[in-house]
């Protein structure tokens, strides 16, 4: 039967792959149209003899090619007397495969699924007004992110960073901004830095590495996977290039690593060490990129001043302040997501010198630093300084920049005091904006 025509399958080294089986699903693979029709005929004969039936309506043909050709358009395949439908894409084991294998349709599909999950997630979370930000973040990463990254071990190495950015990462940032209670125009770098998170590319690379290490660990049932993977690594392709870049980043020789996989020291503990090293290196690299983007963004000038000692990491005030409005005002003020004239001027393209404070007659630009010393809010500020002075006796003697950092210093619990002053400022700013 099928053993007689296996030469029509896909050759991977000394393996010939002609069929994939999973539960009651079967995939037939061939190099040529004639070979595929031969496989279908063998399957038809087998089903006839075994009194089994195939759901022809769900059985599809897909021809993998970079561009559609006239030859492939005119090809026809039959299961017995029934012609099988040719399709441009097909969902297999939860992932959508397109004929060009660019996985764009798959990413759009996972974002659509994640959107549904996020809708239910927020419907539930919004019932709890005093839930901590860290808890919301953990629940989001446990309930929604896995949907985004489903099967990324397969498609992750095959997609471009630009495609990842405009699909999955856009959705991910939207959810992070909702967790932070900031607007859509809040600088992306500030969102990641404030929550102590990095883009999802790190998670994708880690999942691919974990997948590789599972293959490398020698189990009899994984030996065929290993041989197929080794064949894949011998040629220039997107997957092999992605894997090689991972090992280059870890300063390891991928060829030596792969060839010595039988050695005893390549065990669980050794693999955990590699994963730990990879996590640290990739997190550090992405954090540096975020810091660079933050420095290049004029909206985050104030943010970098108050967080210069530790810009990356989940900020304690996010859990300390339980009132959502107070926390939102403070976060928006910190991250440049507000309606001060310095920001409104950017929207309306008003000259920088004309973005003056609307609350006092100083003629100074209405930005974050000015609002911390604006004479209009002198009474609220004096009240704040009195409370700060009780905790930090030397506060009054410090210079302005030091005072500014101290007012937003989470380790001293200052944000819990500053939030009241910031809340008053932001309330007046929003009220003035809405009246206009």
C-alpha positions in Angstrom: 0.0 0.0 0.0 1.4 3.3 1.1 4.8 1.9 1.8 5.1 1.4 -2.0 4.9 5.1 -2.8 6.7 6.7 0.2 9.3 8.1 -2.1 6.7 10.7 -3.0 6.9 12.2 0.5 9.1 15.0 1.8 12.7 13.9 2.3 14.4 15.1 5.5 17.9 13.6 5.6 17.3 9.8 6.0 13.6 10.4 6.9 10.7 10.5 4.4 7.7 12.3 5.8 4.4 11.6 4.0 1.8 11.6 6.7 1.0 13.4 10.0 -1.5 11.9 12.4 -3.2 13.5 15.4 -6.2 11.8 17.0 -8.7 11.5 14.1 -6.9 14.0 11.8 -4.6 13.0 9.0 -2.4 15.1 6.8 -0.9 13.7 3.6 2.2 15.5 2.3 3.9 15.1 -1.1 6.4 16.8 -3.3 4.3 16.6 -6.5 0.6 16.7 -7.5 0.9 13.2 -8.8 2.4 12.0 -5.5 -0.4 13.6 -3.5 -3.1 12.1 -5.7 -1.5 8.7 -5.2 -1.6 9.1 -1.4 -5.2 10.1 -1.6 -6.0 7.0 -3.7 -4.3 4.8 -1.2 -6.3 6.4 1.6 -9.5 5.9 -0.3 -8.8 2.2 -0.9 -8.0 1.8 2.8 -11.2 3.4 3.9 -13.2 1.3 1.4 -11.7 -1.9 2.8 -12.0 -0.9 6.4 -15.6 0.4 6.0 -14.5 3.8 7.2 -15.6 7.2 6.0 -13.8 10.5 5.4 -15.6 13.8 5.7 -15.0 15.1 2.2 -16.5 18.5 3.1 -13.8 19.1 5.7 -11.0 17.6 3.5 -9.0 20.4 1.8 -6.0 20.6 -0.5 -3.4 23.3 0.0 -0.4 23.9 -2.3 2.5 25.7 -0.6 4.1 28.2 -2.9 5.4 31.8 -2.7 3.2 33.0 -5.6 0.1 31.4 -7.2 0.9 29.8 -10.5 -1.3 28.9 -13.4 -0.3 25.3 -13.1 -1.5 25.1 -9.5 -4.7 26.9 -10.3 -5.7 24.2 -12.8 -4.8 21.2 -10.6 -7.6 19.0 -9.4 -7.6 16.3 -6.8 -10.2 13.6 -6.1 -11.2 11.4 -3.2 -12.9 8.6 -5.1 -15.4 10.5 -7.4 -15.5 13.6 -5.1 -13.4 16.6 -6.1 -11.6 18.1 -3.1 -11.6 21.8 -2.6 -8.3 23.8 -2.9 -7.8 26.5 -0.3 -5.4 29.4 0.3 -5.2 28.8 4.1 -6.2 26.1 6.6 -6.5 25.8 10.3 -4.6 22.9 11.7 -4.2 22.1 15.4 -5.4 25.7 16.3 -3.0 27.5 13.9 -3.8 28.9 10.5 -1.3 27.9 7.8 -1.3 30.0 4.5 0.1 28.8 1.2 3.0 31.2 1.5 3.7 30.3 5.2 3.8 34.0 6.3 1.4 33.4 9.2 -0.1 36.8 9.0 -3.6 35.3 8.9 -2.7 33.2 12.0 -1.6 36.3 14.0 -4.8 38.1 13.1 -6.7 35.1 14.2 -4.9 34.9 17.6 -5.5 38.6 18.2 -9.2 38.1 17.4 -9.3 35.3 19.9 -7.4 37.3 22.5 -9.8 40.2 22.0 -12.7 37.9 23.0 -10.8 36.7 26.0 -9.8 40.2 27.0 -13.4 41.4 26.8 -14.5 38.7 29.3 -11.4 39.4 31.4 -12.1 43.1 31.8 -15.8 42.4 32.3 -14.8 40.4 35.4 -11.9 42.6 36.6 -13.8 45.8 36.4 -16.1 44.5 39.2 -13.2 44.7 41.6 -12.5 48.4 42.2 -9.7 47.9 44.7 -7.8 45.0 43.1 -4.0 45.5 43.0 -2.3 46.3 39.6 0.2 43.4 40.2 -2.7 41.0 40.6 -4.5 42.3 37.4 -1.2 41.9 35.6 -0.7 38.3 36.7 -4.2 37.4 35.8 -3.8 39.0 32.3 -0.6 37.1 31.8 -2.2 33.8 32.8 -5.5 34.2 31.0 -4.9 36.3 27.9 -1.2 36.2 26.9 -1.1 32.4 26.4 -3.8 32.9 23.7 -1.6 35.4 21.9 1.4 33.2 22.0 -0.3 29.9 21.2 2.0 27.7 19.1 4.6 30.5 18.8 7.3 27.8 18.9 6.1 27.1 15.3 5.4 30.5 13.9 7.6 32.7 16.0 10.8 32.2 14.0 9.0 32.6 10.7 7.5 36.0 11.1 9.1 39.5 10.8 9.4 41.8 13.8 7.4 44.4 12.0 4.5 41.9 11.5 4.7 41.0 15.2 4.8 44.7 16.2 1.6 45.7 14.2 -0.4 42.7 15.3 0.3 41.0 18.7 2.4 43.8 20.3 -0.2 46.5 19.5 -2.9 44.4 21.2 -0.6 43.6 24.1 0.3 47.3 24.7 -3.4 48.3 24.6 -4.1 45.9 27.5 -1.1 47.1 29.5 -2.3 50.7 29.1 -5.7 49.7 30.3 -4.1 48.1 33.3 -2.2 51.3 34.0 -5.3 53.4 33.4 -3.6 55.7 30.9 -4.6 56.9 27.4 -3.8 55.4 24.1 -1.2 58.1 23.3 0.8 57.4 26.5 4.4 56.7 25.3 5.0 53.0 24.8 8.4 53.0 26.5 6.9 54.5 29.7 4.2 51.8 29.8 6.7 48.9 29.7 9.1 50.7 32.1 6.4 51.6 34.6 5.1 48.0 34.8 8.5 46.3 34.6 7.6 44.5 31.4 9.3 44.1 28.0 7.9 43.4 24.5 6.6 39.8 23.9 9.5 39.0 21.6 11.4 37.9 24.6 8.7 35.4 25.6 8.6 34.1 22.0 12.3 33.5 22.0 12.2 31.8 25.4 9.4 29.5 24.2 11.3 28.6 21.1 14.4 27.9 23.2 12.4 25.7 25.7 11.0 23.8 22.7 14.5 23.2 21.3 15.8 22.0 24.7 12.9 19.5 24.9 13.9 18.1 21.5 17.6 18.0 22.5 16.9 16.0 25.6 17.1 12.4 24.3 13.9 10.5 24.5 13.0 7.7 22.1 9.7 9.2 21.2 11.4 12.5 20.2 14.1 11.0 18.1 12.2 11.6 14.8 11.6 15.3 15.8 15.4 15.6 16.5 16.3 14.2 13.1 13.9 16.5 11.3 15.2 19.5 13.3 18.8 18.7 12.5 17.9 18.5 8.8 16.2 21.9 9.0 19.3 23.4 10.6 21.6 22.3 7.8 20.1 24.7 5.3 19.6 28.5 5.2 16.0 29.3 6.2 14.1 31.6 8.5 13.9 28.9 11.3 17.5 28.0 11.3 18.6 31.6 11.1 16.3 32.4 14.1 17.8 29.5 16.1 21.3 30.5 15.3 20.7 34.1 16.3 19.4 32.8 19.7 22.6 30.9 20.4 24.8 33.8 19.1 23.0 36.1 21.6 23.8 33.6 24.3 27.5 33.4 23.1 27.2 29.6 22.5 28.2 27.6 19.5 25.0 26.1 18.1 26.8 23.4 16.1 28.8 22.1 19.0 25.7 22.3 21.3 23.6 20.3 18.8 26.3 17.7 18.1 26.9 16.9 21.8 23.3 16.4 22.8 24.0 12.8 23.9 26.4 13.9 26.7 25.0 13.4 30.2 25.7 16.9 31.4 23.1 18.2 29.0 20.4 17.5 31.5 17.5 19.3 33.2 19.7 21.5 35.5 22.0 22.5 32.6 18.9 23.5 30.5 17.5 25.5 33.3 20.8 27.4 33.5 20.6 28.2 29.8 17.0 29.4 30.2 17.9 31.6 33.1 20.9 33.1 31.2 18.7 33.7 28.2 16.0 35.4 30.2 18.5 37.8 31.8 20.3 38.6 28.6 17.2 39.3 26.5 15.5 41.2 29.3 18.6 43.4 29.7 18.8 44.1 26.0 15.1 45.0 25.7 15.3 47.2 28.8 18.2 49.1 27.3 16.2 49.6 24.1 13.3 50.9 26.1 15.6 53.4 28.0 16.9 54.6 24.7 13.4 55.2 23.3 12.4 57.0 26.5 15.4 59.3 26.2 14.5 60.1 22.6 10.9 60.9 23.6 10.5 64.5 24.7 7.2 63.6 26.5 9.2 61.5 28.9 11.7 64.2 30.0 10.0 64.5 33.4 9.5 60.7 33.8 13.3 60.1 33.4 14.0 62.8 36.0 11.9 61.2 38.7 12.9 57.6 37.8 16.5 58.0 36.8 17.8 55.7 39.6 15.4 52.9 38.6 13.3 53.5 35.5 12.5 49.8 34.9 10.5 47.7 37.3 6.9 47.5 38.6 6.5 50.7 40.6 5.3 50.1 44.2 2.8 53.0 44.2 0.7 51.0 41.6 -0.2 48.6 44.4 0.0 51.1 47.3 -2.7 53.4 45.9 -6.0 51.5 45.8 -8.2 54.4 44.6 -8.3 54.0 40.8 -8.9 57.7 40.0 -6.0 58.8 42.3 -3.7 56.2 40.8 -4.7 57.1 37.2 -4.1 60.8 37.8 -0.6 60.1 39.2 0.3 57.6 36.5 -0.8 59.9 33.7 1.1 62.8 35.2 4.3 60.7 35.5 4.1 59.1 32.0 3.2 62.2 29.9 -0.4 61.1 29.3 -2.2 64.3 30.4 -3.8 67.5 29.2 -1.2 70.1 30.3 -0.5 72.8 27.7 2.9 71.3 26.9 1.1 68.2 25.6 -2.0 70.0 24.1 0.5 72.3 22.2 2.0 69.2 20.6 -1.5 68.1 19.4 -2.4 71.5 18.1 1.1 72.4 16.8 1.4 75.5 19.0 4.8 77.0 19.4 6.6 75.8 22.5 6.9 79.4 23.9 3.2 79.8 23.7 2.3 76.8 25.8 2.1 78.9 29.0 0.5 78.1 32.3 -3.2 78.9 32.3 -3.4 79.0 36.1 -0.8 81.6 37.1 0.8 84.7 35.6 4.4 83.5 35.7 4.5 83.1 31.9 6.3 79.7 32.3 5.5 76.7 30.2 2.8 74.5 31.6 4.6 71.3 32.0 5.0 68.7 34.8 7.8 70.5 36.6 6.0 73.8 36.6 2.9 72.3 38.0 4.9 71.0 40.9 5.7 74.7 41.8 2.8 76.7 40.3 1.6 79.5 42.6 -2.1 78.6 41.9 -1.7 75.4 43.9 0.4 76.9 46.7 -2.0 76.0 49.5 -2.2 72.3 48.4 1.6 72.2 48.0 2.3 73.7 51.4 0.1 71.0 52.9 2.0 68.3 51.0 5.4 69.7 52.0 4.5 69.8 55.7 3.6 66.1 55.6 6.8 65.3 53.6 8.9 67.2 56.1 7.7 65.0 58.9 9.1 62.0 57.1 12.2 63.6 55.5 13.5 66.3 57.8 16.1 67.5 55.3 13.5 67.9 52.5 13.3 71.7 52.8 17.1 72.1 52.5 17.4 70.0 49.4 17.6 71.5 45.9 14.6 71.4 43.5 15.7 68.4 41.5 16.3 66.4 44.7 13.0 67.5 46.1 11.3 66.4 42.9 12.8 62.9 43.1 11.9 62.6 46.7 8.3 63.5 46.1 8.0 60.5 43.8 10.2 58.1 45.8 8.2 54.9 46.3 10.7 53.4 48.8 9.8 56.2 51.2 6.0 56.0 50.5 6.0 59.5 49.0 3.7 58.7 46.1 0.9 58.1 48.6 1.3 61.6 49.8 2.0 63.2 46.4 -1.1 61.6 44.8 -3.5 64.1 46.6 -1.6 67.1 45.2 -1.3 65.6 41.7 -5.0 64.6 41.9 -6.0 68.3 42.5 -3.7 69.5 39.7 -5.1 67.0 37.2 -8.7 67.6 38.2 -8.3 71.4 37.6 -6.4 70.7 34.3 -9.1 68.4 33.0 -11.9 70.7 34.1 -10.3 73.7 32.3 -9.8 71.5 29.2 -13.4 70.4 29.2 -14.8 73.9 29.7 -12.8 75.0 26.6 
